[in-house]
């Protein structure tokens, strides 16, 4: 994301994904994600679990896609 996103729930939301080719031919993936909520009390029980679940699913999808073919 190159520009912060603003919507009903978030004051600001931004993130980045980086792929780095390593010397052994593998790829290192790193992700940063920052957000500021308008209603802070919703983070622990609503927003954080939804985002966490989405990140885990995205990483699992990436892992499946880039597994060596057997």
N, CA, C and O atoms as a Tripos MOL2 file, in Angstrom:
@<TRIPOS>MOLECULE
protein
  280   279    70     0     0
PROTEIN
NO_CHARGES

@<TRIPOS>ATOM
      1 N           0.8550   -1.1660    0.0000 N.3       1 UNK1
      2 CA          0.0000    0.0000    0.0000 C.3       1 UNK1
      3 C           0.8990    1.2260    0.0000 C.2       1 UNK1
      4 O           1.7830    1.3620    0.8460 O.2       1 UNK1
      5 N           0.6760    2.0790   -0.9150 N.am      2 UNK2
      6 CA          1.5490    3.2470   -0.9930 C.3       2 UNK2
      7 C           0.9270    4.4850   -0.3640 C.2       2 UNK2
      8 O           1.6280    5.4550   -0.0770 O.2       2 UNK2
      9 N          -0.3760    4.4580   -0.1500 N.am      3 UNK3
     10 CA         -1.0430    5.5880    0.4970 C.3       3 UNK3
     11 C          -1.8920    5.0450    1.6460 C.2       3 UNK3
     12 O          -2.5270    4.0000    1.4970 O.2       3 UNK3
     13 N          -1.9150    5.7210    2.7670 N.am      4 UNK4
     14 CA         -2.7740    5.2620    3.8700 C.3       4 UNK4
     15 C          -4.2360    5.2300    3.4380 C.2       4 UNK4
     16 O          -4.7020    6.1030    2.7060 O.2       4 UNK4
     17 N          -4.9400    4.2250    3.8970 N.am      5 UNK5
     18 CA         -6.3690    4.0800    3.6200 C.3       5 UNK5
     19 C          -7.1320    4.6180    4.8150 C.2       5 UNK5
     20 O          -6.7710    4.3530    5.9620 O.2       5 UNK5
     21 N          -8.1770    5.3680    4.5480 N.am      6 UNK6
     22 CA         -9.0510    5.8410    5.6200 C.3       6 UNK6
     23 C         -10.4600    5.3810    5.3010 C.2       6 UNK6
     24 O         -10.9080    5.4720    4.1570 O.2       6 UNK6
     25 N         -11.1560    4.8880    6.3110 N.am      7 UNK7
     26 CA        -12.5490    4.4830    6.1320 C.3       7 UNK7
     27 C         -13.2970    4.6280    7.4440 C.2       7 UNK7
     28 O         -12.8210    5.2840    8.3710 O.2       7 UNK7
     29 N         -14.4510    4.0230    7.5180 N.am      8 UNK8
     30 CA        -15.3180    4.1710    8.6940 C.3       8 UNK8
     31 C         -14.6550    3.6600    9.9710 C.2       8 UNK8
     32 O         -14.7720    4.2920   11.0210 O.2       8 UNK8
     33 N         -13.9560    2.5190    9.8920 N.am      9 UNK9
     34 CA        -13.3830    1.9010   11.0770 C.3       9 UNK9
     35 C         -11.9900    2.4440   11.4300 C.2       9 UNK9
     36 O         -11.6370    2.5510   12.6050 O.2       9 UNK9
     37 N         -11.2150    2.7810   10.4080 N.am     10 UNK10
     38 CA         -9.8190    3.1640   10.6160 C.3      10 UNK10
     39 C          -9.5910    4.6620   10.4440 C.2      10 UNK10
     40 O         -10.1220    5.2860    9.5250 O.2      10 UNK10
     41 N          -8.7960    5.2210   11.3390 N.am     11 UNK11
     42 CA         -8.2810    6.5720   11.1040 C.3      11 UNK11
     43 C          -7.2300    6.4940   10.0060 C.2      11 UNK11
     44 O          -7.1710    7.3480    9.1220 O.2      11 UNK11
     45 N          -6.3940    5.4490   10.0770 N.am     12 UNK12
     46 CA         -5.3540    5.2310    9.0750 C.3      12 UNK12
     47 C          -5.0130    3.7510    9.0310 C.2      12 UNK12
     48 O          -5.1440    3.0440   10.0300 O.2      12 UNK12
     49 N          -4.5760    3.2890    7.8700 N.am     13 UNK13
     50 CA         -4.2250    1.8960    7.6530 C.3      13 UNK13
     51 C          -3.1650    1.8730    6.5580 C.2      13 UNK13
     52 O          -3.3770    2.4240    5.4780 O.2      13 UNK13
     53 N          -2.0270    1.2420    6.8300 N.am     14 UNK14
     54 CA         -0.9640    1.1670    5.8300 C.3      14 UNK14
     55 C          -0.1710   -0.1170    6.0380 C.2      14 UNK14
     56 O          -0.1020   -0.6430    7.1480 O.2      14 UNK14
     57 N           0.4150   -0.6060    4.9770 N.am     15 UNK15
     58 CA          1.2140   -1.8150    5.0860 C.3      15 UNK15
     59 C           2.1420   -1.9690    3.9030 C.2      15 UNK15
     60 O           2.0200   -1.2710    2.8960 O.2      15 UNK15
     61 N           3.0750   -2.8980    4.0430 N.am     16 UNK16
     62 CA          3.9740   -3.1880    2.9270 C.3      16 UNK16
     63 C           4.3490   -4.6590    2.9520 C.2      16 UNK16
     64 O           4.3640   -5.2960    4.0050 O.2      16 UNK16
     65 N           4.6490   -5.1850    1.7790 N.am     17 UNK17
     66 CA          5.0930   -6.5560    1.6070 C.3      17 UNK17
     67 C           6.4230   -6.5060    0.8830 C.2      17 UNK17
     68 O           6.5630   -5.8000   -0.1160 O.2      17 UNK17
     69 N           7.3950   -7.2440    1.3730 N.am     18 UNK18
     70 CA          8.7230   -7.2510    0.7570 C.3      18 UNK18
     71 C           9.1570   -8.6840    0.4800 C.2      18 UNK18
     72 O           8.9680   -9.5870    1.2950 O.2      18 UNK18
     73 N           9.7370   -8.8560   -0.6810 N.am     19 UNK19
     74 CA         10.2760  -10.1510   -1.0900 C.3      19 UNK19
     75 C          11.7610   -9.9500   -1.3570 C.2      19 UNK19
     76 O          12.1440   -9.0790   -2.1380 O.2      19 UNK19
     77 N          12.5910  -10.7500   -0.7140 N.am     20 UNK20
     78 CA         14.0350  -10.6390   -0.8700 C.3      20 UNK20
     79 C          14.5900  -11.9920   -1.3040 C.2      20 UNK20
     80 O          14.3910  -12.9970   -0.6210 O.2      20 UNK20
     81 N          15.2910  -12.0170   -2.4480 N.am     21 UNK21
     82 CA         15.9090  -13.2530   -2.9140 C.3      21 UNK21
     83 C          17.1860  -13.4850   -2.1230 C.2      21 UNK21
     84 O          18.0480  -12.6100   -2.0390 O.2      21 UNK21
     85 N          17.2960  -14.6710   -1.5470 N.am     22 UNK22
     86 CA         18.4690  -15.0350   -0.7550 C.3      22 UNK22
     87 C          19.4910  -15.7400   -1.6440 C.2      22 UNK22
     88 O          19.1590  -16.2010   -2.7360 O.2      22 UNK22
     89 N          20.7220  -15.8190   -1.1770 N.am     23 UNK23
     90 CA         21.8010  -16.4410   -1.9560 C.3      23 UNK23
     91 C          21.5480  -17.9070   -2.2760 C.2      23 UNK23
     92 O          22.0670  -18.4110   -3.2720 O.2      23 UNK23
     93 N          20.7700  -18.6000   -1.4650 N.am     24 UNK24
     94 CA         20.4960  -20.0210   -1.6920 C.3      24 UNK24
     95 C          19.3030  -20.2500   -2.6210 C.2      24 UNK24
     96 O          18.8490  -21.3840   -2.7760 O.2      24 UNK24
     97 N          18.7930  -19.1790   -3.2380 N.am     25 UNK25
     98 CA         17.6810  -19.2960   -4.1750 C.3      25 UNK25
     99 C          16.3080  -19.2050   -3.5260 C.2      25 UNK25
    100 O          15.2930  -19.1630   -4.2210 O.2      25 UNK25
    101 N          16.2720  -19.1760   -2.2150 N.am     26 UNK26
    102 CA         14.9980  -19.0360   -1.5120 C.3      26 UNK26
    103 C          14.6090  -17.5660   -1.4590 C.2      26 UNK26
    104 O          15.4040  -16.6800   -1.7740 O.2      26 UNK26
    105 N          13.3830  -17.3330   -1.0580 N.am     27 UNK27
    106 CA         12.8760  -15.9640   -0.9440 C.3      27 UNK27
    107 C          12.4390  -15.7080    0.4840 C.2      27 UNK27
    108 O          11.7490  -16.5280    1.0910 O.2      27 UNK27
    109 N          12.8420  -14.5750    1.0110 N.am     28 UNK28
    110 CA         12.3840  -14.1510    2.3440 C.3      28 UNK28
    111 C          11.2330  -13.1710    2.1280 C.2      28 UNK28
    112 O          11.3320  -12.2270    1.3440 O.2      28 UNK28
    113 N          10.1510  -13.4220    2.8400 N.am     29 UNK29
    114 CA          8.9740  -12.5610    2.7680 C.3      29 UNK29
    115 C           8.8140  -11.8560    4.1060 C.2      29 UNK29
    116 O           8.8920  -12.4900    5.1580 O.2      29 UNK29
    117 N           8.5910  -10.5500    4.0690 N.am     30 UNK30
    118 CA          8.3000   -9.8330    5.3170 C.3      30 UNK30
    119 C           7.1500   -8.8590    5.0570 C.2      30 UNK30
    120 O           6.9660   -8.3490    3.9520 O.2      30 UNK30
    121 N           6.4000   -8.6310    6.1070 N.am     31 UNK31
    122 CA          5.2190   -7.7980    6.0000 C.3      31 UNK31
    123 C           5.1760   -6.8530    7.1920 C.2      31 UNK31
    124 O           5.4510   -7.2540    8.3230 O.2      31 UNK31
    125 N           4.8370   -5.6270    6.9390 N.am     32 UNK32
    126 CA          4.5720   -4.6760    8.0230 C.3      32 UNK32
    127 C           3.1510   -4.1630    7.8250 C.2      32 UNK32
    128 O           2.6680   -4.0260    6.7010 O.2      32 UNK32
    129 N           2.5110   -3.8890    8.9230 N.am     33 UNK33
    130 CA          1.1310   -3.4500    8.8680 C.3      33 UNK33
    131 C           0.8720   -2.5790   10.0870 C.2      33 UNK33
    132 O           1.1580   -2.9740   11.2180 O.2      33 UNK33
    133 N           0.3350   -1.4040    9.8500 N.am     34 UNK34
    134 CA          0.0220   -0.4870   10.9470 C.3      34 UNK34
    135 C          -1.3730    0.0810   10.7370 C.2      34 UNK34
    136 O          -1.7970    0.3420    9.6110 O.2      34 UNK34
    137 N          -2.0710    0.2630   11.8400 N.am     35 UNK35
    138 CA         -3.3900    0.8770   11.7370 C.3      35 UNK35
    139 C          -3.7060    1.6480   13.0040 C.2      35 UNK35
    140 O          -3.1460    1.3980   14.0720 O.2      35 UNK35
    141 N          -4.6120    2.5840   12.8510 N.am     36 UNK36
    142 CA         -5.1020    3.3860   13.9700 C.3      36 UNK36
    143 C          -6.6230    3.3740   13.8660 C.2      36 UNK36
    144 O          -7.1910    3.8140   12.8660 O.2      36 UNK36
    145 N          -7.2670    2.8720   14.8950 N.am     37 UNK37
    146 CA         -8.7260    2.7350   14.8860 C.3      37 UNK37
    147 C          -9.4270    3.9690   15.4330 C.2      37 UNK37
    148 O          -8.9140    4.6710   16.3040 O.2      37 UNK37
    149 N         -10.5920    4.2050   14.9050 N.am     38 UNK38
    150 CA        -11.4150    5.2850   15.4540 C.3      38 UNK38
    151 C         -12.0030    4.8730   16.7990 C.2      38 UNK38
    152 O         -12.0920    5.6850   17.7210 O.2      38 UNK38
    153 N         -12.4010    3.6110   16.9050 N.am     39 UNK39
    154 CA        -12.9490    3.0830   18.1640 C.3      39 UNK39
    155 C         -11.9550    2.0700   18.7190 C.2      39 UNK39
    156 O         -12.0390    0.8810   18.4070 O.2      39 UNK39
    157 N         -11.0350    2.5240   19.5210 N.am     40 UNK40
    158 CA         -9.9220    1.6910   19.9960 C.3      40 UNK40
    159 C         -10.3780    0.4380   20.7470 C.2      40 UNK40
    160 O          -9.7070   -0.5920   20.6900 O.2      40 UNK40
    161 N         -11.4970    0.5160   21.4400 N.am     41 UNK41
    162 CA        -11.9460   -0.6340   22.2320 C.3      41 UNK41
    163 C         -12.3160   -1.8370   21.3530 C.2      41 UNK41
    164 O         -12.4260   -2.9520   21.8640 O.2      41 UNK41
    165 N         -12.5090   -1.6350   20.0530 N.am     42 UNK42
    166 CA        -12.8640   -2.7520   19.1660 C.3      42 UNK42
    167 C         -11.6510   -3.5680   18.7250 C.2      42 UNK42
    168 O         -11.8150   -4.6370   18.1370 O.2      42 UNK42
    169 N         -10.4560   -3.0950   18.9930 N.am     43 UNK43
    170 CA         -9.2640   -3.7640   18.4820 C.3      43 UNK43
    171 C          -9.1050   -5.1780   19.0230 C.2      43 UNK43
    172 O          -8.9870   -6.1270   18.2480 O.2      43 UNK43
    173 N          -9.1000   -5.3270   20.3200 N.am     44 UNK44
    174 CA         -8.7860   -6.6190   20.9440 C.3      44 UNK44
    175 C          -9.7880   -7.7110   20.5780 C.2      44 UNK44
    176 O          -9.3810   -8.8400   20.3020 O.2      44 UNK44
    177 N         -11.0530   -7.4140   20.5680 N.am     45 UNK45
    178 CA        -12.0650   -8.4500   20.3730 C.3      45 UNK45
    179 C         -12.6380   -8.5110   18.9670 C.2      45 UNK45
    180 O         -13.3640   -9.4550   18.6530 O.2      45 UNK45
    181 N         -12.3400   -7.5350   18.1010 N.am     46 UNK46
    182 CA        -12.9260   -7.5500   16.7600 C.3      46 UNK46
    183 C         -11.8700   -7.4110   15.6670 C.2      46 UNK46
    184 O         -11.6910   -8.3190   14.8570 O.2      46 UNK46
    185 N         -11.1860   -6.3010   15.6440 N.am     47 UNK47
    186 CA        -10.2990   -5.9820   14.5280 C.3      47 UNK47
    187 C          -9.0540   -6.8730   14.5050 C.2      47 UNK47
    188 O          -8.7640   -7.4890   13.4790 O.2      47 UNK47
    189 N          -8.3230   -6.9540   15.5990 N.am     48 UNK48
    190 CA         -7.0800   -7.7440   15.6240 C.3      48 UNK48
    191 C          -7.3210   -9.2070   15.2500 C.2      48 UNK48
    192 O          -6.5560   -9.7480   14.4520 O.2      48 UNK48
    193 N          -8.3520   -9.8770   15.7910 N.am     49 UNK49
    194 CA         -8.5760  -11.2700   15.3860 C.3      49 UNK49
    195 C          -8.8990  -11.4290   13.8950 C.2      49 UNK49
    196 O          -8.4480  -12.3850   13.2640 O.2      49 UNK49
    197 N          -9.6690  -10.5080   13.3360 N.am     50 UNK50
    198 CA         -9.9980  -10.5750   11.9070 C.3      50 UNK50
    199 C          -8.7370  -10.3930   11.0670 C.2      50 UNK50
    200 O          -8.5040  -11.1500   10.1240 O.2      50 UNK50
    201 N          -7.9260   -9.3980   11.4030 N.am     51 UNK51
    202 CA         -6.6900   -9.1640   10.6560 C.3      51 UNK51
    203 C          -5.7240  -10.3300   10.8100 C.2      51 UNK51
    204 O          -5.1080  -10.7600    9.8350 O.2      51 UNK51
    205 N          -5.5880  -10.8400   12.0170 N.am     52 UNK52
    206 CA         -4.6880  -11.9750   12.2710 C.3      52 UNK52
    207 C          -5.0920  -13.1830   11.4290 C.2      52 UNK52
    208 O          -4.2420  -13.8320   10.8190 O.2      52 UNK52
    209 N          -6.3660  -13.4780   11.3980 N.am     53 UNK53
    210 CA         -6.8730  -14.6070   10.6110 C.3      53 UNK53
    211 C          -6.5890  -14.3880    9.1190 C.2      53 UNK53
    212 O          -6.1810  -15.3170    8.4210 O.2      53 UNK53
    213 N          -6.8010  -13.1810    8.6420 N.am     54 UNK54
    214 CA         -6.5270  -12.8630    7.2400 C.3      54 UNK54
    215 C          -5.0600  -12.9920    6.8960 C.2      54 UNK54
    216 O          -4.7170  -13.5090    5.8330 O.2      54 UNK54
    217 N          -4.1770  -12.5250    7.7880 N.am     55 UNK55
    218 CA         -2.7300  -12.6330    7.5450 C.3      55 UNK55
    219 C          -2.3040  -14.0960    7.5140 C.2      55 UNK55
    220 O          -1.5360  -14.5010    6.6420 O.2      55 UNK55
    221 N          -2.7950  -14.8840    8.4560 N.am     56 UNK56
    222 CA         -2.4340  -16.3100    8.4930 C.3      56 UNK56
    223 C          -2.8710  -17.0120    7.2130 C.2      56 UNK56
    224 O          -2.1250  -17.8200    6.6590 O.2      56 UNK56
    225 N          -4.0760  -16.7070    6.7440 N.am     57 UNK57
    226 CA         -4.5710  -17.3260    5.5150 C.3      57 UNK57
    227 C          -3.7380  -16.8760    4.3140 C.2      57 UNK57
    228 O          -3.4110  -17.6880    3.4490 O.2      57 UNK57
    229 N          -3.3990  -15.6090    4.2550 N.am     58 UNK58
    230 CA         -2.5680  -15.1030    3.1560 C.3      58 UNK58
    231 C          -1.2030  -15.7700    3.1470 C.2      58 UNK58
    232 O          -0.7080  -16.1450    2.0840 O.2      58 UNK58
    233 N          -0.5870  -15.9230    4.3150 N.am     59 UNK59
    234 CA          0.7260  -16.5790    4.3840 C.3      59 UNK59
    235 C           0.6280  -18.0480    4.0060 C.2      59 UNK59
    236 O           1.5220  -18.5770    3.3460 O.2      59 UNK59
    237 N          -0.4450  -18.7110    4.4160 N.am     60 UNK60
    238 CA         -0.6380  -20.1130    4.0280 C.3      60 UNK60
    239 C          -0.8070  -20.2230    2.5150 C.2      60 UNK60
    240 O          -0.2720  -21.1460    1.9000 O.2      60 UNK60
    241 N          -1.5420  -19.2970    1.9110 N.am     61 UNK61
    242 CA         -1.7140  -19.2980    0.4560 C.3      61 UNK61
    243 C          -0.3850  -19.0790   -0.2570 C.2      61 UNK61
    244 O          -0.0890  -19.7570   -1.2410 O.2      61 UNK61
    245 N           0.4150  -18.1390    0.2330 N.am     62 UNK62
    246 CA          1.7400  -17.9030   -0.3550 C.3      62 UNK62
    247 C           2.6080  -19.1430   -0.2460 C.2      62 UNK62
    248 O           3.2760  -19.5300   -1.2050 O.2      62 UNK62
    249 N           2.5970  -19.7560    0.9090 N.am     63 UNK63
    250 CA          3.4010  -20.9460    1.1470 C.3      63 UNK63
    251 C           2.9980  -22.0720    0.1860 C.2      63 UNK63
    252 O           3.8640  -22.7280   -0.3930 O.2      63 UNK63
    253 N           1.6970  -22.2960    0.0150 N.am     64 UNK64
    254 CA          1.2050  -23.3250   -0.9040 C.3      64 UNK64
    255 C           1.6280  -23.0250   -2.3410 C.2      64 UNK64
    256 O           2.0650  -23.9160   -3.0700 O.2      64 UNK64
    257 N           1.4940  -21.7750   -2.7300 N.am     65 UNK65
    258 CA          1.7920  -21.3880   -4.1140 C.3      65 UNK65
    259 C           3.2590  -21.5860   -4.4590 C.2      65 UNK65
    260 O           3.5880  -21.9430   -5.5900 O.2      65 UNK65
    261 N           4.1320  -21.3590   -3.5050 N.am     66 UNK66
    262 CA          5.5660  -21.3810   -3.8130 C.3      66 UNK66
    263 C           6.2920  -22.6240   -3.3060 C.2      66 UNK66
    264 O           7.5220  -22.6380   -3.2570 O.2      66 UNK66
    265 N           5.5590  -23.6580   -2.9290 N.am     67 UNK67
    266 CA          6.1960  -24.9070   -2.5580 C.3      67 UNK67
    267 C           6.7900  -25.5560   -3.8050 C.2      67 UNK67
    268 O           6.1720  -25.5240   -4.8690 O.2      67 UNK67
    269 N           7.9790  -26.1420   -3.6890 N.am     68 UNK68
    270 CA          8.5620  -26.8110   -4.8540 C.3      68 UNK68
    271 C           7.6450  -27.9320   -5.3610 C.2      68 UNK68
    272 O           7.0450  -28.6620   -4.5720 O.2      68 UNK68
    273 N           7.5490  -28.0540   -6.6740 N.am     69 UNK69
    274 CA          6.7520  -29.1210   -7.2950 C.3      69 UNK69
    275 C           7.4540  -30.4460   -7.0840 C.2      69 UNK69
    276 O           8.6780  -30.5250   -7.1940 O.2      69 UNK69
    277 N           6.6950  -31.4870   -6.7810 N.am     70 UNK70
    278 CA          7.2920  -32.8190   -6.5730 C.3      70 UNK70
    279 C           6.9680  -33.7270   -7.7280 C.2      70 UNK70
    280 O           7.3810  -34.8870   -7.7360 O.2      70 UNK70
@<TRIPOS>BOND
     1     1     2 1
     2     2     3 1
     3     3     4 2
     4     3     5 am
     5     5     6 1
     6     6     7 1
     7     7     8 2
     8     7     9 am
     9     9    10 1
    10    10    11 1
    11    11    12 2
    12    11    13 am
    13    13    14 1
    14    14    15 1
    15    15    16 2
    16    15    17 am
    17    17    18 1
    18    18    19 1
    19    19    20 2
    20    19    21 am
    21    21    22 1
    22    22    23 1
    23    23    24 2
    24    23    25 am
    25    25    26 1
    26    26    27 1
    27    27    28 2
    28    27    29 am
    29    29    30 1
    30    30    31 1
    31    31    32 2
    32    31    33 am
    33    33    34 1
    34    34    35 1
    35    35    36 2
    36    35    37 am
    37    37    38 1
    38    38    39 1
    39    39    40 2
    40    39    41 am
    41    41    42 1
    42    42    43 1
    43    43    44 2
    44    43    45 am
    45    45    46 1
    46    46    47 1
    47    47    48 2
    48    47    49 am
    49    49    50 1
    50    50    51 1
    51    51    52 2
    52    51    53 am
    53    53    54 1
    54    54    55 1
    55    55    56 2
    56    55    57 am
    57    57    58 1
    58    58    59 1
    59    59    60 2
    60    59    61 am
    61    61    62 1
    62    62    63 1
    63    63    64 2
    64    63    65 am
    65    65    66 1
    66    66    67 1
    67    67    68 2
    68    67    69 am
    69    69    70 1
    70    70    71 1
    71    71    72 2
    72    71    73 am
    73    73    74 1
    74    74    75 1
    75    75    76 2
    76    75    77 am
    77    77    78 1
    78    78    79 1
    79    79    80 2
    80    79    81 am
    81    81    82 1
    82    82    83 1
    83    83    84 2
    84    83    85 am
    85    85    86 1
    86    86    87 1
    87    87    88 2
    88    87    89 am
    89    89    90 1
    90    90    91 1
    91    91    92 2
    92    91    93 am
    93    93    94 1
    94    94    95 1
    95    95    96 2
    96    95    97 am
    97    97    98 1
    98    98    99 1
    99    99   100 2
   100    99   101 am
   101   101   102 1
   102   102   103 1
   103   103   104 2
   104   103   105 am
   105   105   106 1
   106   106   107 1
   107   107   108 2
   108   107   109 am
   109   109   110 1
   110   110   111 1
   111   111   112 2
   112   111   113 am
   113   113   114 1
   114   114   115 1
   115   115   116 2
   116   115   117 am
   117   117   118 1
   118   118   119 1
   119   119   120 2
   120   119   121 am
   121   121   122 1
   122   122   123 1
   123   123   124 2
   124   123   125 am
   125   125   126 1
   126   126   127 1
   127   127   128 2
   128   127   129 am
   129   129   130 1
   130   130   131 1
   131   131   132 2
   132   131   133 am
   133   133   134 1
   134   134   135 1
   135   135   136 2
   136   135   137 am
   137   137   138 1
   138   138   139 1
   139   139   140 2
   140   139   141 am
   141   141   142 1
   142   142   143 1
   143   143   144 2
   144   143   145 am
   145   145   146 1
   146   146   147 1
   147   147   148 2
   148   147   149 am
   149   149   150 1
   150   150   151 1
   151   151   152 2
   152   151   153 am
   153   153   154 1
   154   154   155 1
   155   155   156 2
   156   155   157 am
   157   157   158 1
   158   158   159 1
   159   159   160 2
   160   159   161 am
   161   161   162 1
   162   162   163 1
   163   163   164 2
   164   163   165 am
   165   165   166 1
   166   166   167 1
   167   167   168 2
   168   167   169 am
   169   169   170 1
   170   170   171 1
   171   171   172 2
   172   171   173 am
   173   173   174 1
   174   174   175 1
   175   175   176 2
   176   175   177 am
   177   177   178 1
   178   178   179 1
   179   179   180 2
   180   179   181 am
   181   181   182 1
   182   182   183 1
   183   183   184 2
   184   183   185 am
   185   185   186 1
   186   186   187 1
   187   187   188 2
   188   187   189 am
   189   189   190 1
   190   190   191 1
   191   191   192 2
   192   191   193 am
   193   193   194 1
   194   194   195 1
   195   195   196 2
   196   195   197 am
   197   197   198 1
   198   198   199 1
   199   199   200 2
   200   199   201 am
   201   201   202 1
   202   202   203 1
   203   203   204 2
   204   203   205 am
   205   205   206 1
   206   206   207 1
   207   207   208 2
   208   207   209 am
   209   209   210 1
   210   210   211 1
   211   211   212 2
   212   211   213 am
   213   213   214 1
   214   214   215 1
   215   215   216 2
   216   215   217 am
   217   217   218 1
   218   218   219 1
   219   219   220 2
   220   219   221 am
   221   221   222 1
   222   222   223 1
   223   223   224 2
   224   223   225 am
   225   225   226 1
   226   226   227 1
   227   227   228 2
   228   227   229 am
   229   229   230 1
   230   230   231 1
   231   231   232 2
   232   231   233 am
   233   233   234 1
   234   234   235 1
   235   235   236 2
   236   235   237 am
   237   237   238 1
   238   238   239 1
   239   239   240 2
   240   239   241 am
   241   241   242 1
   242   242   243 1
   243   243   244 2
   244   243   245 am
   245   245   246 1
   246   246   247 1
   247   247   248 2
   248   247   249 am
   249   249   250 1
   250   250   251 1
   251   251   252 2
   252   251   253 am
   253   253   254 1
   254   254   255 1
   255   255   256 2
   256   255   257 am
   257   257   258 1
   258   258   259 1
   259   259   260 2
   260   259   261 am
   261   261   262 1
   262   262   263 1
   263   263   264 2
   264   263   265 am
   265   265   266 1
   266   266   267 1
   267   267   268 2
   268   267   269 am
   269   269   270 1
   270   270   271 1
   271   271   272 2
   272   271   273 am
   273   273   274 1
   274   274   275 1
   275   275   276 2
   276   275   277 am
   277   277   278 1
   278   278   279 1
   279   279   280 2
@<TRIPOS>SUBSTRUCTURE
     1 UNK1         2 RESIDUE 1 A UNK
     2 UNK2         6 RESIDUE 1 A UNK
     3 UNK3        10 RESIDUE 1 A UNK
     4 UNK4        14 RESIDUE 1 A UNK
     5 UNK5        18 RESIDUE 1 A UNK
     6 UNK6        22 RESIDUE 1 A UNK
     7 UNK7        26 RESIDUE 1 A UNK
     8 UNK8        30 RESIDUE 1 A UNK
     9 UNK9        34 RESIDUE 1 A UNK
    10 UNK10       38 RESIDUE 1 A UNK
    11 UNK11       42 RESIDUE 1 A UNK
    12 UNK12       46 RESIDUE 1 A UNK
    13 UNK13       50 RESIDUE 1 A UNK
    14 UNK14       54 RESIDUE 1 A UNK
    15 UNK15       58 RESIDUE 1 A UNK
    16 UNK16       62 RESIDUE 1 A UNK
    17 UNK17       66 RESIDUE 1 A UNK
    18 UNK18       70 RESIDUE 1 A UNK
    19 UNK19       74 RESIDUE 1 A UNK
    20 UNK20       78 RESIDUE 1 A UNK
    21 UNK21       82 RESIDUE 1 A UNK
    22 UNK22       86 RESIDUE 1 A UNK
    23 UNK23       90 RESIDUE 1 A UNK
    24 UNK24       94 RESIDUE 1 A UNK
    25 UNK25       98 RESIDUE 1 A UNK
    26 UNK26      102 RESIDUE 1 A UNK
    27 UNK27      106 RESIDUE 1 A UNK
    28 UNK28      110 RESIDUE 1 A UNK
    29 UNK29      114 RESIDUE 1 A UNK
    30 UNK30      118 RESIDUE 1 A UNK
    31 UNK31      122 RESIDUE 1 A UNK
    32 UNK32      126 RESIDUE 1 A UNK
    33 UNK33      130 RESIDUE 1 A UNK
    34 UNK34      134 RESIDUE 1 A UNK
    35 UNK35      138 RESIDUE 1 A UNK
    36 UNK36      142 RESIDUE 1 A UNK
    37 UNK37      146 RESIDUE 1 A UNK
    38 UNK38      150 RESIDUE 1 A UNK
    39 UNK39      154 RESIDUE 1 A UNK
    40 UNK40      158 RESIDUE 1 A UNK
    41 UNK41      162 RESIDUE 1 A UNK
    42 UNK42      166 RESIDUE 1 A UNK
    43 UNK43      170 RESIDUE 1 A UNK
    44 UNK44      174 RESIDUE 1 A UNK
    45 UNK45      178 RESIDUE 1 A UNK
    46 UNK46      182 RESIDUE 1 A UNK
    47 UNK47      186 RESIDUE 1 A UNK
    48 UNK48      190 RESIDUE 1 A UNK
    49 UNK49      194 RESIDUE 1 A UNK
    50 UNK50      198 RESIDUE 1 A UNK
    51 UNK51      202 RESIDUE 1 A UNK
    52 UNK52      206 RESIDUE 1 A UNK
    53 UNK53      210 RESIDUE 1 A UNK
    54 UNK54      214 RESIDUE 1 A UNK
    55 UNK55      218 RESIDUE 1 A UNK
    56 UNK56      222 RESIDUE 1 A UNK
    57 UNK57      226 RESIDUE 1 A UNK
    58 UNK58      230 RESIDUE 1 A UNK
    59 UNK59      234 RESIDUE 1 A UNK
    60 UNK60      238 RESIDUE 1 A UNK
    61 UNK61      242 RESIDUE 1 A UNK
    62 UNK62      246 RESIDUE 1 A UNK
    63 UNK63      250 RESIDUE 1 A UNK
    64 UNK64      254 RESIDUE 1 A UNK
    65 UNK65      258 RESIDUE 1 A UNK
    66 UNK66      262 RESIDUE 1 A UNK
    67 UNK67      266 RESIDUE 1 A UNK
    68 UNK68      270 RESIDUE 1 A UNK
    69 UNK69      274 RESIDUE 1 A UNK
    70 UNK70      278 RESIDUE 1 A UNK
